Amino acid sequence: MATISDKRAQLLNTLIKLGHIDRQESERKDSTSCDRLNEEDIADGFYDALCEIGLEKKDLLFLGPMNSLHSFSKIIRPVRSLENLKICPILSKSKVKDGGKKTEDGEEKGRKLQNEGDSSVLHVTSPAESKDVVAIDHVSNHLDSDAFRTLINGCVNALRTGGTLLMREYLHGSRSEEDLTDHFYFRDVATTCALLNTATSSSGKEGLQLVSASAPDPVGGKQEVTWKYIKVSSDTPEKKLQVFLDAQQYSKKGILKYEKVFGHRYVSTGGDHTTMEFCRLFHLQRGQKVLDVGCGIGGSAFFMAQEYGVHVHGVDLSSNMISIGIQRRREGNFHGVDFEICNVMTKPFEPDSYDLVYSRDVILHIDDKRRLFEILFRCLKPGGQFFITDYCCGEKEHSEEFKDYVKQRGYKLLTVADYGKLLEEVGFVNVKAEDRTKQFVNILRVELAEFETQESDFLRDFSQADYDEIVNGWSAKTRRCQAGDQAWGMFLAEKK
Ligand SMILES: C[S@@+](CC[C@H](N)C(=O)[O-])C[C@H]1O[C@@H](n2cnc3c(N)ncnc32)[C@H](O)[C@@H]1O
């Protein structure tokens, strides 16, 4: 007897034959043949990102559900050529029954959309290097990891080197979840990021490099992420930095481990306590815009949005950080925080756009601090405030142990005084550069004492080695500060 999925497979094959799932090549689609515009789709990051790329005279490959392209008819009009690969939303009727189990890589398991014989959606057969832009609209949620990888590899192949891949994906908790089928997959952003980062062209010589992944405040319950990648030759240094952060210091487990000692939603000194203290230094007013540079899992961003009614743009290069941040945003039902995975050194921020630029224990990772400060100076509004805490080094000759620690972590540290001077040179005024090492040591002691009282709880989720690493790490930080090797700086400045 045919099972429900057999029947679905038959239906799918019929739909392919009837052309409901099809491949369509056309020259410059005539806008008059388009359905009405979908306002909801227009007011989103995917639409904006397509507009930003500019499709004029571009060769575009668009993959999406049947009518998806119609929402973009206005901006798609000037393309040079359009290839449209459609999937059929008729499959989205019944609710999830046996899906929804989380696997280790954060992917939620449903059943496959494609039966074994159907490869029309998965295989992109466009010639290599033939497209300037590939736009993938809500397709990945219908594909398991293998199918998704096949699709993306085909897209990378089809893209011209330097071309843009744009993809919109639902996140867990999306309003659209209500309309879901047993064919739906939710990935966390770290899982999707890893899949996209490892995609290759058929020659293996090109891959994708992340430009940004925006997961805006889910106003109206719409939880989704817009990915923007460019095709580059494999192994660019930029790519290596993100992989380094995600794989080394900020592995998912590493972040969750640090969160236990810094405090819920934080991966920096003092958690909520220091955030509360420092926020009193700013003139934050409801509706203002804050940039949180290296926002981690969002603690400061949520605090400022909730306490002061400001809107926070949290950017971080680690996909693991943003992935956990999105989870914390959902759990806490926090609003007013947009997350974005991007490198702060290459992100083209709008000039004069933030009232406060804020960064907690991040800039230690960044080599070219002058260039970073120039970037951040430019995006701050005149009259805006600039605030940093950061790991620094002492003035004296450093011990070998300290030099090894800094090298192994890949940190680049300045003295507090040099840090302050650099801020002035870049153009900031009213620069306060304070050595807060004493406060840092006090916080380390409190954090460690508190952590030690929670040993048995911690050991339920982590190993003894993890526990020892935190205890030894916190003791070593204290020792390095007392020896004058390490310091902690607090910097407050303004833009005239
Ligand atoms: C110690 S964590 C601090 C996180 C957060 N500020 C907090 O207070 O919890 C440092 C963060 O800087 C981020 N980071 C390092 N280099 C970056 C870069 N070039 N662009 C954006 N974020 C970066 C890391 O991924 C990490 O999340």
The ligand as an ORCA input file, in Angstrom:
! r2SCAN-3c Opt
* xyz 0 1
  C      35.279     38.589     24.381
  S      34.017     38.575     23.164
  C      33.007     39.873     23.763
  C      31.574     39.744     23.357
  C      30.626     40.835     23.827
  N      31.131     42.148     23.528
  C      30.297     40.747     25.274
  O      30.513     41.741     25.975
  O      29.786     39.727     25.724
  C      34.829     39.300     21.743
  C      33.962     39.312     20.484
  O      34.582     40.050     19.434
  C      34.215     39.465     18.199
  N      35.115     39.906     17.113
  C      36.443     39.717     17.005
  N      36.910     40.263     15.853
  C      35.851     40.807     15.217
  C      35.690     41.514     13.981
  N      36.724     41.761     13.174
  N      34.442     41.938     13.632
  C      33.386     41.694     14.439
  N      33.487     41.028     15.627
  C      34.695     40.591     16.012
  C      34.338     37.986     18.518
  O      33.703     37.173     17.572
  C      33.708     37.932     19.902
  O      32.339     37.707     19.849
*
